[in-house]
């Protein structure tokens, strides 16, 4: 294309030069340069616009995240005006009054809770192994404690009475230990009685919680069991004749030789012995193989909840699973035929079952006060817990005054303090459970009341307890019976897709984790945090980055998620992977 002459250049100085050569228009080269310069300018402007647009998008993203974070924090701080809100947490009388001192603990973790809220808002994919156990090594162990290789015991030497103390879980252990002692001493066991406790305030007896007929019939090949003493022995003053044995009279975890040497002579002489308390009064080692197997048989096979507890427990499981009617691996052992009835009623409902996580928050005031730890409540908390100890644990209160005990900080460093609700929820968030996770909380009478659960409900809105899964009419038969309510918690925890314990010293957590091992077939994972390692992580809560917190928490928990056989002298109720309780197929 030819260049067009530029007439505007005629007035320029160059046009008035003496040179009379013809005036030519711009060359192709100069035209090309002009187009190149114009094109370069256009690209620079376009690139600048793109950069500005990208910066605007990034600013909008961070602004939206900021607003979401503020809303989450606001929800966490805002009281719920609805008294029939989703979470119904009962307060423990005057011990759980709302005070600023108890909510200070939230302030200790305010930064971490905000980081957790931000992380959950990102809705990342859950880790693959979050809801799994190491399947191959775990599934190689199968239940076999129902196998026997001995003849029935006639119980000719006399009778054993037991009045077990503590809550339902301590009493369960006492019952099974009594069964073993009855076999050891060739004695007849009278159906155990449960002691009334000022802590638990429950008048429930054996028949109110467990099926007597099933208990007796299941153990007929092992020992003789009766419902009451013969009439000729009922009139005896057992204390006067020296037949009463209390926990003060014998040490914890006494060996079989102790019973043969000290208890058998009492039975042979008086025809009866009465154990009062009987908390952990039989050792786990050394003990003959068949006696240890009997212990497992009692716990995992002979003790079945009564029908009304099973029926209500099945209702809890159905609602936790989204009304699907699914039968879990443990349902038959926990709720009997009521699980199948749920399935029949839900046959028309093809809704997929929801997975749920069970969390046992062992943070009731008895545990908090007995631990001798501090939980961020300052002087008011110390006075309150000391007053509770004076009433319910006078021996511990006296020891605290007369003996130099480890300080609260030393106890925490050693992992001897129960996890607070705030620490528990931070652990779950760091492990990767997403915000939509269904969570069943057992042990809802928390020290500090509703405010202690603010962190849980703000981070995990699908959090429920038995109190708001059941109607008031459905709960009414269990009102004022803490042991029967604990049995419902046991069912909800044992049947869960994943179970998180927060205190390894808790009897309920120990029994639930053992039950899941025994019947779970390697598909029922349990989170067992090492509290000593967690304590070292939580001490850095004011500076640690969430990414580092997440990594350290996952590593600490993953190291406890291995298939472990029972360590020597440890509980078969918690660690049933041993030759006495379970058989190995590989």
C-alpha positions as CSV (number, residue, x, y, z in Angstrom):
1,X,0.0,0.0,0.0
2,X,1.4,3.4,-1.0
3,X,2.0,6.1,1.6
4,X,-0.2,9.2,1.4
5,X,1.7,12.6,1.4
6,X,1.6,14.4,4.7
7,X,0.6,18.0,3.9
8,X,0.9,19.1,7.5
9,X,4.6,18.8,7.3
10,X,4.9,21.7,4.7
11,X,5.1,24.4,7.4
12,X,7.9,22.7,9.3
13,X,11.4,24.1,9.1
14,X,12.6,21.2,7.0
15,X,10.1,22.1,4.3
16,X,11.7,25.5,3.8
17,X,15.1,24.3,3.1
18,X,16.9,25.2,-0.3
19,X,16.6,21.6,-1.3
20,X,14.1,21.5,-4.2
21,X,13.9,17.8,-4.4
22,X,10.3,16.3,-4.6
23,X,8.5,16.0,-1.2
24,X,7.8,12.3,-0.6
25,X,5.4,10.8,2.0
26,X,6.7,8.6,4.9
27,X,8.4,5.4,4.0
28,X,7.1,1.8,4.7
29,X,9.7,1.5,7.4
30,X,8.6,4.6,9.2
31,X,4.9,3.5,8.9
32,X,5.8,0.1,10.3
33,X,7.5,1.7,13.3
34,X,4.4,3.9,13.9
35,X,2.1,0.9,13.9
36,X,4.5,-1.1,16.2
37,X,4.6,1.8,18.7
38,X,0.8,2.1,18.7
39,X,0.3,-1.6,19.1
40,X,2.8,-1.7,22.0
41,X,1.0,1.1,23.8
42,X,-2.4,-0.8,23.4
43,X,-0.9,-4.0,24.9
44,X,0.5,-2.1,27.9
45,X,-2.8,-0.5,28.6
46,X,-4.6,-3.9,28.3
47,X,-2.1,-5.5,30.6
48,X,-2.5,-2.7,33.2
49,X,-6.3,-3.2,33.1
50,X,-5.9,-6.9,33.7
51,X,-3.5,-6.4,36.6
52,X,-6.0,-3.9,38.1
53,X,-8.8,-6.3,37.6
54,X,-6.9,-9.2,39.3
55,X,-6.0,-6.9,42.2
56,X,-9.7,-6.0,42.6
57,X,-10.7,-9.7,42.6
58,X,-8.1,-10.6,45.2
59,X,-9.2,-7.6,47.4
60,X,-12.8,-8.8,47.1
61,X,-11.8,-12.4,48.0
62,X,-10.0,-11.3,51.2
63,X,-12.9,-8.9,52.0
64,X,-15.5,-11.7,51.8
65,X,-13.3,-14.0,53.9
66,X,-12.9,-11.3,56.5
67,X,-16.7,-10.8,56.6
68,X,-17.2,-14.5,57.0
69,X,-14.7,-14.7,59.8
70,X,-16.3,-11.8,61.6
71,X,-19.7,-13.5,61.3
72,X,-18.4,-16.8,62.7
73,X,-16.7,-15.0,65.6
74,X,-19.9,-13.0,66.2
75,X,-21.9,-16.2,66.3
76,X,-19.5,-17.6,68.8
77,X,-19.9,-14.6,71.1
78,X,-23.6,-14.1,70.7
79,X,-25.9,-15.7,73.2
80,X,-28.7,-17.9,71.8
81,X,-32.1,-16.2,72.5
82,X,-34.0,-19.4,71.9
83,X,-34.3,-21.6,75.1
84,X,-35.2,-24.5,72.9
85,X,-32.2,-24.1,70.6
86,X,-30.4,-27.0,68.9
87,X,-28.1,-27.7,71.8
88,X,-29.7,-28.4,75.1
89,X,-27.1,-28.5,77.8
90,X,-28.1,-29.0,81.4
91,X,-26.3,-27.0,84.0
92,X,-25.1,-28.6,87.2
93,X,-26.8,-26.4,89.8
94,X,-24.9,-23.8,91.6
95,X,-21.6,-25.2,90.4
96,X,-22.4,-24.2,86.8
97,X,-23.5,-20.6,87.3
98,X,-22.4,-18.4,84.4
99,X,-19.5,-16.2,85.5
100,X,-16.8,-14.3,83.7
101,X,-14.1,-16.4,85.2
102,X,-15.3,-19.6,83.4
103,X,-15.5,-17.9,80.0
104,X,-12.0,-16.7,80.3
105,X,-10.8,-20.0,79.0
106,X,-12.3,-19.1,75.6
107,X,-10.1,-16.0,75.7
108,X,-7.0,-18.2,76.1
109,X,-7.8,-19.8,72.8
110,X,-9.6,-16.9,71.0
111,X,-6.9,-16.6,68.4
112,X,-6.8,-20.4,67.6
113,X,-10.6,-20.6,67.4
114,X,-10.6,-17.7,64.9
115,X,-7.9,-19.5,62.9
116,X,-10.0,-22.7,63.0
117,X,-13.1,-20.9,61.9
118,X,-11.2,-19.5,58.9
119,X,-9.8,-22.9,58.0
120,X,-13.2,-24.6,58.2
121,X,-14.7,-21.8,56.0
122,X,-12.3,-22.9,53.2
123,X,-14.2,-26.3,53.1
124,X,-11.1,-28.4,52.3
125,X,-11.4,-32.1,51.5
126,X,-11.1,-34.4,54.5
127,X,-8.0,-36.6,54.8
128,X,-8.6,-40.0,53.4
129,X,-7.8,-41.9,56.6
130,X,-9.9,-39.7,58.9
131,X,-12.8,-42.2,59.2
132,X,-10.6,-45.3,58.9
133,X,-8.6,-47.8,61.0
134,X,-5.6,-49.7,59.7
135,X,-8.0,-52.3,58.2
136,X,-5.8,-55.3,57.6
137,X,-4.0,-55.6,61.0
138,X,-7.2,-54.5,62.8
139,X,-9.5,-56.9,61.1
140,X,-7.2,-59.9,61.8
141,X,-8.6,-59.9,65.4
142,X,-12.0,-61.5,65.9
143,X,-14.1,-62.0,69.1
144,X,-13.8,-65.4,70.8
145,X,-14.2,-64.9,74.5
146,X,-17.5,-66.8,74.4
147,X,-15.5,-70.1,73.9
148,X,-15.0,-72.2,77.0
149,X,-12.8,-75.1,78.0
150,X,-14.0,-75.9,81.6
151,X,-16.9,-77.4,83.5
152,X,-19.5,-75.3,85.3
153,X,-18.7,-74.1,88.8
154,X,-21.2,-75.3,91.5
155,X,-20.4,-72.4,93.9
156,X,-20.3,-74.7,96.9
157,X,-18.0,-72.7,99.2
158,X,-20.5,-69.9,100.0
159,X,-21.9,-66.6,98.7
160,X,-20.4,-63.4,97.4
161,X,-22.3,-60.1,97.8
162,X,-21.0,-57.0,96.0
163,X,-22.2,-53.4,96.4
164,X,-20.4,-51.5,93.7
165,X,-19.6,-47.8,93.9
166,X,-19.1,-45.1,91.2
167,X,-21.1,-44.6,88.1
168,X,-22.3,-47.1,85.5
169,X,-19.0,-47.7,84.0
170,X,-17.1,-48.3,87.2
171,X,-20.0,-50.6,88.3
172,X,-19.7,-52.5,85.1
173,X,-16.1,-53.3,85.8
174,X,-16.9,-54.2,89.4
175,X,-19.6,-56.7,88.2
176,X,-17.2,-58.5,85.8
177,X,-14.4,-58.6,88.4
178,X,-16.9,-60.1,90.9
179,X,-17.8,-62.8,88.4
180,X,-14.1,-63.8,88.1
181,X,-13.7,-63.8,91.9
182,X,-16.8,-66.1,92.3
183,X,-15.3,-68.6,89.9
184,X,-11.9,-68.4,91.5
185,X,-13.3,-69.0,95.0
186,X,-15.9,-71.6,93.8
187,X,-18.6,-69.4,95.3
188,X,-22.1,-68.4,94.3
189,X,-22.6,-64.8,93.1
190,X,-25.6,-62.8,94.3
191,X,-26.8,-60.3,91.6
192,X,-24.7,-57.2,92.4
193,X,-26.1,-54.1,94.0
194,X,-25.2,-50.5,93.1
195,X,-24.3,-48.0,95.8
196,X,-26.0,-44.6,95.9
197,X,-23.4,-41.9,95.2
198,X,-23.6,-38.2,96.2
199,X,-21.9,-37.4,92.9
200,X,-24.1,-39.5,90.6
201,X,-27.4,-39.3,92.7
202,X,-28.9,-42.3,91.0
203,X,-30.9,-45.1,92.7
204,X,-30.7,-47.4,89.7
205,X,-30.0,-51.1,90.5
206,X,-28.7,-53.9,88.2
207,X,-32.1,-54.9,86.9
208,X,-32.8,-51.2,85.9
209,X,-29.8,-51.2,83.5
210,X,-29.0,-54.8,82.6
211,X,-31.0,-57.8,81.7
212,X,-30.9,-60.2,84.7
213,X,-32.1,-63.3,82.9
214,X,-29.6,-62.9,80.1
215,X,-26.8,-62.3,82.6
216,X,-27.6,-65.4,84.6
217,X,-28.1,-67.7,81.6
218,X,-25.1,-66.5,79.7
219,X,-22.8,-67.3,82.6
220,X,-24.4,-70.6,83.7
221,X,-21.6,-72.6,82.2
222,X,-19.1,-70.6,84.4
223,X,-20.6,-69.7,87.8
224,X,-23.8,-70.1,89.8
225,X,-25.7,-66.8,90.1
226,X,-28.8,-66.1,92.4
227,X,-30.9,-63.1,92.9
228,X,-30.6,-63.0,96.7
229,X,-29.0,-64.7,99.7
230,X,-30.7,-67.8,101.2
231,X,-33.1,-66.8,104.1
232,X,-30.8,-68.4,106.7
233,X,-28.0,-66.0,105.8
234,X,-30.1,-62.9,105.3
235,X,-30.5,-62.3,109.1
236,X,-26.8,-62.4,109.8
237,X,-25.0,-59.2,110.9
238,X,-22.2,-59.5,108.3
239,X,-20.1,-56.7,109.8
240,X,-20.3,-58.2,113.3
241,X,-19.1,-61.6,112.1
242,X,-16.3,-60.1,110.0
243,X,-17.7,-60.8,106.5
244,X,-17.7,-57.1,105.3
245,X,-14.6,-56.2,103.2
246,X,-14.3,-52.6,102.0
247,X,-11.9,-50.9,99.6
248,X,-9.9,-49.7,102.6
249,X,-9.4,-53.3,103.7
250,X,-7.7,-54.4,100.4
251,X,-5.5,-52.7,97.9
252,X,-6.2,-51.9,94.3
253,X,-5.7,-54.6,91.7
254,X,-5.2,-57.4,94.2
255,X,-3.8,-60.7,92.8
256,X,-5.8,-64.0,92.8
257,X,-3.4,-65.2,95.5
258,X,-4.7,-62.5,97.8
259,X,-8.3,-63.7,97.5
260,X,-7.3,-67.3,98.0
261,X,-5.3,-66.4,101.1
262,X,-7.5,-63.7,102.8
263,X,-11.1,-63.9,101.3
264,X,-11.6,-67.7,100.9
265,X,-11.2,-68.4,104.6
266,X,-13.9,-65.8,105.4
267,X,-16.3,-67.5,103.0
268,X,-15.5,-71.0,104.4
269,X,-16.1,-69.8,107.9
270,X,-19.2,-67.6,107.5
271,X,-20.6,-68.9,104.2
272,X,-20.7,-65.3,102.9
273,X,-18.6,-62.3,102.2
274,X,-19.8,-58.8,101.3
275,X,-17.5,-56.5,99.2
276,X,-18.4,-52.8,99.5
277,X,-17.0,-50.5,96.9
278,X,-15.0,-53.1,95.0
279,X,-13.5,-50.5,92.6
280,X,-10.7,-52.0,90.6
281,X,-9.9,-54.6,93.2
282,X,-8.7,-57.4,90.9
283,X,-5.4,-57.3,89.0
284,X,-5.2,-57.8,85.3
285,X,-1.9,-59.7,85.5
286,X,-0.9,-62.2,86.6
287,X,-4.2,-64.1,86.2
288,X,-5.0,-67.6,84.7
289,X,-6.0,-67.7,81.1
290,X,-9.6,-68.9,81.5
291,X,-10.3,-66.4,84.3
292,X,-9.2,-63.6,82.1
293,X,-11.3,-64.9,79.3
294,X,-14.3,-65.1,81.7
295,X,-13.7,-61.4,82.5
296,X,-14.0,-60.6,78.7
297,X,-17.0,-62.8,78.3
298,X,-18.9,-61.0,81.1
299,X,-18.2,-57.5,79.7
300,X,-18.7,-58.2,76.0
301,X,-21.4,-61.0,76.1
302,X,-23.2,-61.2,79.4
303,X,-24.1,-57.6,80.0
304,X,-27.0,-56.5,77.8
305,X,-29.0,-53.3,78.4
306,X,-32.7,-53.6,79.3
307,X,-35.2,-53.3,76.5
308,X,-36.3,-49.7,77.3
309,X,-32.7,-48.5,77.1
310,X,-32.1,-50.5,73.9
311,X,-35.3,-49.1,72.3
312,X,-34.4,-45.4,73.1
313,X,-30.8,-46.1,72.1
314,X,-32.0,-47.4,68.7
315,X,-34.0,-44.2,68.3
316,X,-30.9,-42.1,68.9
317,X,-29.0,-44.1,66.3
318,X,-31.7,-43.8,63.8
319,X,-31.9,-40.0,64.1
320,X,-28.1,-39.6,64.1
321,X,-28.0,-41.5,60.8
322,X,-30.6,-39.3,59.2
323,X,-33.6,-41.6,59.6
324,X,-32.1,-44.1,57.2
325,X,-32.7,-47.2,59.3
326,X,-29.1,-48.4,58.7
327,X,-27.9,-51.2,61.0
328,X,-24.3,-50.6,62.1
329,X,-21.8,-53.3,63.0
330,X,-22.4,-53.0,66.7
331,X,-26.1,-52.4,66.7
332,X,-27.1,-56.0,67.4
333,X,-24.9,-56.1,70.5
334,X,-26.0,-52.6,71.7
335,X,-29.7,-52.4,71.0
336,X,-30.7,-56.0,70.2
337,X,-33.7,-56.5,67.9
338,X,-34.7,-52.8,68.0
339,X,-32.1,-52.0,65.3
340,X,-33.9,-54.3,63.0
341,X,-37.2,-52.8,63.8
342,X,-35.8,-49.4,62.9
343,X,-34.8,-50.8,59.5
344,X,-38.2,-52.3,58.9
345,X,-39.9,-49.0,59.6
346,X,-37.5,-47.2,57.2
347,X,-37.7,-49.6,54.3
348,X,-39.6,-47.1,52.2
349,X,-37.0,-44.5,52.9
350,X,-34.1,-44.8,50.5
351,X,-32.2,-41.9,52.1
352,X,-28.5,-42.5,52.4
353,X,-27.3,-42.9,56.0
354,X,-25.3,-40.0,57.4
355,X,-21.9,-40.7,59.0
356,X,-21.4,-39.2,62.5
357,X,-18.6,-38.6,64.9
358,X,-19.1,-39.2,68.6
359,X,-17.1,-37.0,71.0
360,X,-17.0,-37.8,74.8
361,X,-16.3,-34.6,76.6
362,X,-15.3,-35.8,80.1
363,X,-15.5,-32.3,81.6
364,X,-18.1,-32.7,84.3
365,X,-17.4,-31.0,87.6
366,X,-16.4,-34.2,89.4
367,X,-13.6,-34.8,86.8
368,X,-12.6,-31.2,86.7
369,X,-12.3,-30.9,90.5
370,X,-10.7,-34.4,91.0
371,X,-8.0,-33.6,88.4
372,X,-6.5,-30.8,90.5
373,X,-5.9,-28.9,87.3
374,X,-6.8,-25.3,86.5
375,X,-8.8,-24.2,83.4
376,X,-8.5,-20.5,83.1
377,X,-11.1,-19.4,85.7
378,X,-8.7,-17.8,88.1
379,X,-9.3,-17.4,91.8
380,X,-13.0,-17.9,91.6
381,X,-12.6,-21.2,89.8
382,X,-10.1,-22.4,92.4
383,X,-12.4,-21.6,95.3
384,X,-15.4,-23.2,93.6
385,X,-13.5,-26.5,92.8
386,X,-12.0,-26.6,96.3
387,X,-15.5,-26.3,97.8
388,X,-16.7,-29.1,95.6
389,X,-13.8,-31.3,96.7
390,X,-14.5,-30.6,100.4
391,X,-18.0,-32.1,99.9
392,X,-17.5,-34.9,97.4
393,X,-13.8,-35.8,97.7
394,X,-12.8,-35.0,101.3
395,X,-9.8,-37.4,101.3
396,X,-8.4,-35.6,98.2
397,X,-9.1,-32.2,99.7
398,X,-7.2,-33.2,102.9
399,X,-4.3,-34.6,100.9
400,X,-4.1,-31.4,98.9
401,X,-3.7,-29.4,102.2
402,X,-1.3,-31.8,103.9
403,X,0.9,-33.1,101.0
404,X,3.0,-31.4,98.4
405,X,1.3,-32.3,95.1
406,X,2.3,-31.5,91.6
407,X,1.2,-28.0,90.5
408,X,-1.6,-27.6,87.9
409,X,1.0,-26.6,85.3
410,X,3.0,-29.7,86.0
411,X,-0.1,-31.9,85.8
412,X,-0.9,-30.3,82.4
413,X,2.6,-30.9,81.1
414,X,2.3,-34.6,82.0
415,X,-1.0,-34.9,80.2
416,X,-3.0,-35.5,83.4
417,X,-5.6,-32.8,82.8
418,X,-8.8,-33.5,80.8
419,X,-9.1,-31.6,77.5
420,X,-11.4,-28.6,77.7
421,X,-14.2,-28.2,75.2
422,X,-12.1,-25.6,73.4
423,X,-9.1,-27.8,73.1
424,X,-11.3,-30.7,71.9
425,X,-12.9,-28.8,69.1
426,X,-9.5,-27.4,68.0
427,X,-8.2,-30.9,67.8
428,X,-11.1,-32.0,65.6
429,X,-10.7,-29.0,63.3
430,X,-6.9,-29.6,63.0
431,X,-7.5,-33.3,62.1
432,X,-9.6,-32.2,59.2
433,X,-13.3,-32.9,60.1
434,X,-15.2,-30.5,57.9
435,X,-17.8,-28.0,59.2
436,X,-20.7,-30.1,58.1
437,X,-19.7,-33.1,60.2
438,X,-22.5,-34.6,62.3
439,X,-21.2,-34.7,65.9
440,X,-22.8,-36.5,68.8
441,X,-21.6,-35.2,72.2
442,X,-21.7,-37.5,75.2
443,X,-21.2,-36.1,78.7
444,X,-23.2,-32.9,78.2
445,X,-23.3,-31.7,81.9
446,X,-20.2,-29.6,81.3
447,X,-18.5,-27.6,84.0
448,X,-19.3,-24.0,83.1
449,X,-22.6,-24.9,81.3
450,X,-23.7,-23.7,77.9
451,X,-20.9,-21.1,77.5
452,X,-18.3,-23.8,77.4
453,X,-19.8,-25.2,74.3
454,X,-19.9,-21.9,72.4
455,X,-16.7,-22.9,70.5
456,X,-18.2,-26.2,69.5
457,X,-21.5,-25.0,68.2
458,X,-20.0,-22.0,66.3
459,X,-17.4,-24.2,64.4
460,X,-19.6,-27.3,64.1
461,X,-23.3,-26.3,63.8
462,X,-24.5,-30.0,63.3
463,X,-23.6,-30.9,66.9
464,X,-26.2,-32.7,69.0
465,X,-26.7,-34.5,72.3
466,X,-29.2,-37.0,73.4
467,X,-31.1,-34.2,75.1
468,X,-32.0,-32.6,71.8
469,X,-32.2,-35.8,69.7
470,X,-35.1,-37.0,72.0
471,X,-38.3,-35.3,72.9
472,X,-39.0,-34.4,76.6
473,X,-41.5,-37.3,76.6
474,X,-38.9,-39.7,75.3
475,X,-36.4,-38.5,77.9
476,X,-38.8,-38.4,80.9
477,X,-38.4,-42.1,81.9
478,X,-34.7,-41.6,82.4
479,X,-34.9,-38.3,84.3
480,X,-32.9,-38.3,87.5
481,X,-31.2,-41.6,86.5
482,X,-27.7,-40.6,85.5
483,X,-26.5,-44.2,85.0
484,X,-29.4,-44.9,82.6
485,X,-28.6,-41.7,80.7
486,X,-25.0,-42.7,80.6
487,X,-26.1,-46.0,79.0
488,X,-27.7,-44.0,76.2
489,X,-24.4,-42.1,75.7
490,X,-22.6,-45.5,75.7
491,X,-24.8,-46.7,72.8
492,X,-24.4,-43.4,70.9
493,X,-20.6,-43.5,71.2
494,X,-20.0,-47.2,70.6
495,X,-22.0,-47.3,67.4
496,X,-20.5,-44.1,65.8
497,X,-18.5,-44.1,62.6
498,X,-15.6,-42.5,64.5
499,X,-15.2,-42.0,68.2
500,X,-13.0,-39.3,69.8
501,X,-12.1,-39.6,73.4
502,X,-10.7,-36.6,75.3
503,X,-9.6,-38.2,78.5
504,X,-7.8,-41.6,78.5
505,X,-8.7,-42.0,82.2
506,X,-12.4,-42.0,81.6
507,X,-14.1,-45.3,82.2
508,X,-16.8,-44.7,79.6
509,X,-14.2,-43.8,76.9
510,X,-12.1,-46.9,77.8
511,X,-15.1,-49.3,77.7
512,X,-16.5,-47.7,74.5
513,X,-13.1,-48.0,72.7
514,X,-12.7,-51.6,73.9
515,X,-16.2,-52.5,72.7
516,X,-15.5,-51.0,69.3
517,X,-12.3,-53.0,69.0
518,X,-14.0,-56.2,70.0
519,X,-17.0,-56.0,67.7
520,X,-15.9,-53.5,65.1
521,X,-14.1,-55.8,62.7
522,X,-11.3,-53.2,62.1
523,X,-13.8,-50.6,60.8
524,X,-14.5,-48.6,63.9
525,X,-11.7,-46.0,64.3
526,X,-11.1,-44.3,67.7
527,X,-9.2,-41.1,68.2
528,X,-7.0,-41.4,71.3
529,X,-5.1,-38.2,71.8
530,X,-1.8,-38.3,73.7
531,X,-2.5,-35.5,76.1
532,X,1.1,-34.9,77.0
533,X,2.0,-34.2,73.4
534,X,-1.2,-32.1,72.9
535,X,-0.2,-30.1,76.0
536,X,3.1,-29.1,74.4
537,X,1.2,-28.0,71.3
538,X,-1.4,-26.0,73.1
539,X,1.2,-24.1,75.1
540,X,2.1,-22.3,71.9
541,X,-1.5,-21.3,71.1
542,X,-0.6,-17.5,71.1
543,X,2.0,-17.7,68.4
544,X,1.7,-21.0,66.4
545,X,0.5,-20.8,62.8
546,X,-2.6,-22.8,61.9
547,X,-0.7,-24.8,59.3
548,X,2.0,-25.9,61.8
549,X,-0.7,-26.6,64.5
550,X,-2.5,-28.8,62.0
551,X,0.6,-30.7,61.1
552,X,1.7,-31.3,64.7
553,X,-1.8,-32.3,65.8
554,X,-2.2,-34.8,63.0
555,X,1.2,-36.3,63.7
556,X,0.4,-36.6,67.4
557,X,-2.9,-38.3,66.8
558,X,-1.7,-40.5,63.9
559,X,1.0,-42.0,66.2
560,X,-1.8,-43.3,68.5
561,X,-3.8,-44.8,65.6
562,X,-2.1,-48.1,65.4
563,X,-3.3,-51.6,66.1
564,X,-2.1,-52.3,69.7
565,X,-2.2,-55.6,71.6
566,X,-2.9,-55.4,75.3
567,X,0.1,-54.2,77.2
568,X,1.0,-56.2,80.3
569,X,-1.2,-55.3,83.4
570,X,-3.5,-53.1,81.4
571,X,-7.3,-53.5,81.2
572,X,-8.8,-56.1,79.0
573,X,-12.0,-54.0,78.8
574,X,-10.0,-51.3,77.0
575,X,-7.4,-53.4,75.2
576,X,-9.3,-56.7,74.3
577,X,-6.7,-57.5,71.6
578,X,-5.2,-60.4,73.6
579,X,-5.3,-64.2,73.3
580,X,-7.8,-64.4,76.2
581,X,-10.4,-62.1,74.6
582,X,-9.9,-62.3,70.8
583,X,-8.4,-64.7,68.3
584,X,-6.0,-63.7,65.6
585,X,-6.7,-65.0,62.1
586,X,-3.5,-64.0,60.4
